[in-house]
Amino acid sequence: GVGVEISDRSGLTEKIAPFRRGPRLEETAPSFWS
């Protein structure tokens, strides 16, 4: 999947990054979620 950050002001996507979660995958999360 993907992680998406949307601007409250414009309603447009500002950032997008891969997101993986599961028992067989190496988990990754967007750095801007930290």
PyMOL Python script that loads the backbone (N, CA, C, O; Angstrom):
from pymol import cmd

cmd.read_pdbstr("""\
ATOM      1  N   GLY A   1       0.825  -1.173   0.000  1.00  0.00           N
ATOM      2  CA  GLY A   1       0.000   0.000   0.000  1.00  0.00           C
ATOM      3  C   GLY A   1       0.873   1.241   0.000  1.00  0.00           C
ATOM      4  O   GLY A   1       2.090   1.165  -0.165  1.00  0.00           O
ATOM      5  N   VAL A   2       0.245   2.356   0.184  1.00  0.00           N
ATOM      6  CA  VAL A   2       0.954   3.629   0.235  1.00  0.00           C
ATOM      7  C   VAL A   2       0.438   4.464   1.396  1.00  0.00           C
ATOM      8  O   VAL A   2      -0.718   4.348   1.804  1.00  0.00           O
ATOM      9  N   GLY A   3       1.318   5.303   1.914  1.00  0.00           N
ATOM     10  CA  GLY A   3       0.951   6.305   2.897  1.00  0.00           C
ATOM     11  C   GLY A   3       0.876   7.641   2.185  1.00  0.00           C
ATOM     12  O   GLY A   3       1.770   7.994   1.416  1.00  0.00           O
ATOM     13  N   VAL A   4      -0.189   8.381   2.440  1.00  0.00           N
ATOM     14  CA  VAL A   4      -0.407   9.647   1.746  1.00  0.00           C
ATOM     15  C   VAL A   4      -0.643  10.741   2.775  1.00  0.00           C
ATOM     16  O   VAL A   4      -1.414  10.559   3.717  1.00  0.00           O
ATOM     17  N   GLU A   5       0.020  11.873   2.595  1.00  0.00           N
ATOM     18  CA  GLU A   5      -0.229  13.053   3.421  1.00  0.00           C
ATOM     19  C   GLU A   5      -0.930  14.086   2.548  1.00  0.00           C
ATOM     20  O   GLU A   5      -0.439  14.450   1.480  1.00  0.00           O
ATOM     21  N   ILE A   6      -2.082  14.551   3.016  1.00  0.00           N
ATOM     22  CA  ILE A   6      -2.905  15.480   2.243  1.00  0.00           C
ATOM     23  C   ILE A   6      -2.940  16.826   2.952  1.00  0.00           C
ATOM     24  O   ILE A   6      -3.087  16.891   4.172  1.00  0.00           O
ATOM     25  N   SER A   7      -2.805  17.886   2.188  1.00  0.00           N
ATOM     26  CA  SER A   7      -2.843  19.242   2.721  1.00  0.00           C
ATOM     27  C   SER A   7      -4.269  19.598   3.135  1.00  0.00           C
ATOM     28  O   SER A   7      -5.204  19.437   2.352  1.00  0.00           O
ATOM     29  N   ASP A   8      -4.433  20.081   4.362  1.00  0.00           N
ATOM     30  CA  ASP A   8      -5.743  20.544   4.822  1.00  0.00           C
ATOM     31  C   ASP A   8      -6.178  21.793   4.069  1.00  0.00           C
ATOM     32  O   ASP A   8      -7.371  22.014   3.856  1.00  0.00           O
ATOM     33  N   ARG A   9      -5.224  22.596   3.672  1.00  0.00           N
ATOM     34  CA  ARG A   9      -5.531  23.863   3.008  1.00  0.00           C
ATOM     35  C   ARG A   9      -5.987  23.667   1.569  1.00  0.00           C
ATOM     36  O   ARG A   9      -6.999  24.231   1.152  1.00  0.00           O
ATOM     37  N   SER A  10      -5.237  22.863   0.805  1.00  0.00           N
ATOM     38  CA  SER A  10      -5.548  22.724  -0.622  1.00  0.00           C
ATOM     39  C   SER A  10      -6.310  21.438  -0.959  1.00  0.00           C
ATOM     40  O   SER A  10      -6.950  21.357  -2.007  1.00  0.00           O
ATOM     41  N   GLY A  11      -6.244  20.430  -0.073  1.00  0.00           N
ATOM     42  CA  GLY A  11      -6.874  19.148  -0.357  1.00  0.00           C
ATOM     43  C   GLY A  11      -6.077  18.285  -1.314  1.00  0.00           C
ATOM     44  O   GLY A  11      -6.556  17.239  -1.750  1.00  0.00           O
ATOM     45  N   LEU A  12      -4.863  18.710  -1.647  1.00  0.00           N
ATOM     46  CA  LEU A  12      -4.013  17.975  -2.576  1.00  0.00           C
ATOM     47  C   LEU A  12      -2.970  17.161  -1.822  1.00  0.00           C
ATOM     48  O   LEU A  12      -2.627  17.469  -0.681  1.00  0.00           O
ATOM     49  N   THR A  13      -2.472  16.118  -2.477  1.00  0.00           N
ATOM     50  CA  THR A  13      -1.430  15.281  -1.897  1.00  0.00           C
ATOM     51  C   THR A  13      -0.131  16.059  -1.795  1.00  0.00           C
ATOM     52  O   THR A  13       0.301  16.702  -2.752  1.00  0.00           O
ATOM     53  N   GLU A  14       0.492  15.993  -0.611  1.00  0.00           N
ATOM     54  CA  GLU A  14       1.793  16.634  -0.412  1.00  0.00           C
ATOM     55  C   GLU A  14       2.919  15.613  -0.429  1.00  0.00           C
ATOM     56  O   GLU A  14       3.997  15.886  -0.957  1.00  0.00           O
ATOM     57  N   LYS A  15       2.674  14.426   0.153  1.00  0.00           N
ATOM     58  CA  LYS A  15       3.705  13.388   0.226  1.00  0.00           C
ATOM     59  C   LYS A  15       3.054  12.030   0.007  1.00  0.00           C
ATOM     60  O   LYS A  15       1.903  11.808   0.382  1.00  0.00           O
ATOM     61  N   ILE A  16       3.814  11.123  -0.608  1.00  0.00           N
ATOM     62  CA  ILE A  16       3.370   9.744  -0.795  1.00  0.00           C
ATOM     63  C   ILE A  16       4.589   8.837  -0.652  1.00  0.00           C
ATOM     64  O   ILE A  16       5.667   9.153  -1.155  1.00  0.00           O
ATOM     65  N   ALA A  17       4.413   7.707   0.039  1.00  0.00           N
ATOM     66  CA  ALA A  17       5.530   6.797   0.279  1.00  0.00           C
ATOM     67  C   ALA A  17       4.999   5.374   0.448  1.00  0.00           C
ATOM     68  O   ALA A  17       3.840   5.188   0.816  1.00  0.00           O
ATOM     69  N   PRO A  18       5.841   4.363   0.180  1.00  0.00           N
ATOM     70  CA  PRO A  18       5.406   2.976   0.337  1.00  0.00           C
ATOM     71  C   PRO A  18       5.128   2.617   1.793  1.00  0.00           C
ATOM     72  O   PRO A  18       5.774   3.130   2.708  1.00  0.00           O
ATOM     73  N   PHE A  19       4.168   1.739   1.988  1.00  0.00           N
ATOM     74  CA  PHE A  19       3.797   1.243   3.309  1.00  0.00           C
ATOM     75  C   PHE A  19       3.576  -0.256   3.194  1.00  0.00           C
ATOM     76  O   PHE A  19       2.746  -0.708   2.406  1.00  0.00           O
ATOM     77  N   ARG A  20       4.331  -1.039   3.992  1.00  0.00           N
ATOM     78  CA  ARG A  20       4.186  -2.498   3.976  1.00  0.00           C
ATOM     79  C   ARG A  20       4.009  -2.984   5.406  1.00  0.00           C
ATOM     80  O   ARG A  20       4.680  -2.527   6.332  1.00  0.00           O
ATOM     81  N   ARG A  21       3.080  -3.928   5.556  1.00  0.00           N
ATOM     82  CA  ARG A  21       2.859  -4.525   6.864  1.00  0.00           C
ATOM     83  C   ARG A  21       2.356  -5.948   6.663  1.00  0.00           C
ATOM     84  O   ARG A  21       1.482  -6.195   5.833  1.00  0.00           O
ATOM     85  N   GLY A  22       2.903  -6.863   7.414  1.00  0.00           N
ATOM     86  CA  GLY A  22       2.456  -8.244   7.310  1.00  0.00           C
ATOM     87  C   GLY A  22       3.491  -9.204   7.844  1.00  0.00           C
ATOM     88  O   GLY A  22       4.639  -8.824   8.070  1.00  0.00           O
ATOM     89  N   PRO A  23       3.093 -10.450   8.050  1.00  0.00           N
ATOM     90  CA  PRO A  23       4.009 -11.425   8.645  1.00  0.00           C
ATOM     91  C   PRO A  23       5.117 -11.885   7.700  1.00  0.00           C
ATOM     92  O   PRO A  23       6.145 -12.374   8.168  1.00  0.00           O
ATOM     93  N   ARG A  24       4.942 -11.747   6.404  1.00  0.00           N
ATOM     94  CA  ARG A  24       5.941 -12.237   5.453  1.00  0.00           C
ATOM     95  C   ARG A  24       6.720 -11.119   4.777  1.00  0.00           C
ATOM     96  O   ARG A  24       7.647 -11.390   4.013  1.00  0.00           O
ATOM     97  N   LEU A  25       6.365  -9.883   5.041  1.00  0.00           N
ATOM     98  CA  LEU A  25       7.025  -8.748   4.400  1.00  0.00           C
ATOM     99  C   LEU A  25       7.872  -7.989   5.407  1.00  0.00           C
ATOM    100  O   LEU A  25       7.576  -7.979   6.601  1.00  0.00           O
ATOM    101  N   GLU A  26       8.923  -7.357   4.916  1.00  0.00           N
ATOM    102  CA  GLU A  26       9.676  -6.441   5.764  1.00  0.00           C
ATOM    103  C   GLU A  26       8.809  -5.200   5.942  1.00  0.00           C
ATOM    104  O   GLU A  26       8.431  -4.556   4.964  1.00  0.00           O
ATOM    105  N   GLU A  27       8.498  -4.870   7.186  1.00  0.00           N
ATOM    106  CA  GLU A  27       7.600  -3.750   7.432  1.00  0.00           C
ATOM    107  C   GLU A  27       8.292  -2.425   7.152  1.00  0.00           C
ATOM    108  O   GLU A  27       9.434  -2.208   7.556  1.00  0.00           O
ATOM    109  N   THR A  28       7.596  -1.557   6.467  1.00  0.00           N
ATOM    110  CA  THR A  28       8.072  -0.203   6.222  1.00  0.00           C
ATOM    111  C   THR A  28       6.914   0.749   6.440  1.00  0.00           C
ATOM    112  O   THR A  28       5.751   0.398   6.240  1.00  0.00           O
ATOM    113  N   ALA A  29       7.249   1.950   6.850  1.00  0.00           N
ATOM    114  CA  ALA A  29       6.253   3.001   7.026  1.00  0.00           C
ATOM    115  C   ALA A  29       6.880   4.306   6.559  1.00  0.00           C
ATOM    116  O   ALA A  29       8.096   4.473   6.662  1.00  0.00           O
ATOM    117  N   PRO A  30       6.090   5.219   6.056  1.00  0.00           N
ATOM    118  CA  PRO A  30       6.625   6.500   5.611  1.00  0.00           C
ATOM    119  C   PRO A  30       7.325   7.237   6.754  1.00  0.00           C
ATOM    120  O   PRO A  30       6.833   7.255   7.883  1.00  0.00           O
ATOM    121  N   SER A  31       8.461   7.835   6.457  1.00  0.00           N
ATOM    122  CA  SER A  31       9.215   8.554   7.497  1.00  0.00           C
ATOM    123  C   SER A  31       8.450   9.762   8.019  1.00  0.00           C
ATOM    124  O   SER A  31       8.686  10.195   9.147  1.00  0.00           O
ATOM    125  N   PHE A  32       7.542  10.312   7.224  1.00  0.00           N
ATOM    126  CA  PHE A  32       6.799  11.482   7.690  1.00  0.00           C
ATOM    127  C   PHE A  32       5.686  11.111   8.674  1.00  0.00           C
ATOM    128  O   PHE A  32       5.020  12.005   9.196  1.00  0.00           O
ATOM    129  N   TRP A  33       5.466   9.826   8.943  1.00  0.00           N
ATOM    130  CA  TRP A  33       4.510   9.404   9.962  1.00  0.00           C
ATOM    131  C   TRP A  33       5.144   9.382  11.343  1.00  0.00           C
ATOM    132  O   TRP A  33       4.433   9.251  12.340  1.00  0.00           O
ATOM    133  N   SER A  34       6.447   9.506  11.426  1.00  0.00           N
ATOM    134  CA  SER A  34       7.151   9.434  12.715  1.00  0.00           C
ATOM    135  C   SER A  34       6.993  10.691  13.514  1.00  0.00           C
ATOM    136  O   SER A  34       7.523  10.790  14.621  1.00  0.00           O
TER     137      SER A  34
END
""", "prot")
cmd.dss("prot")
cmd.show_as("cartoon", "prot")
cmd.util.cbc("prot")
cmd.orient("prot")
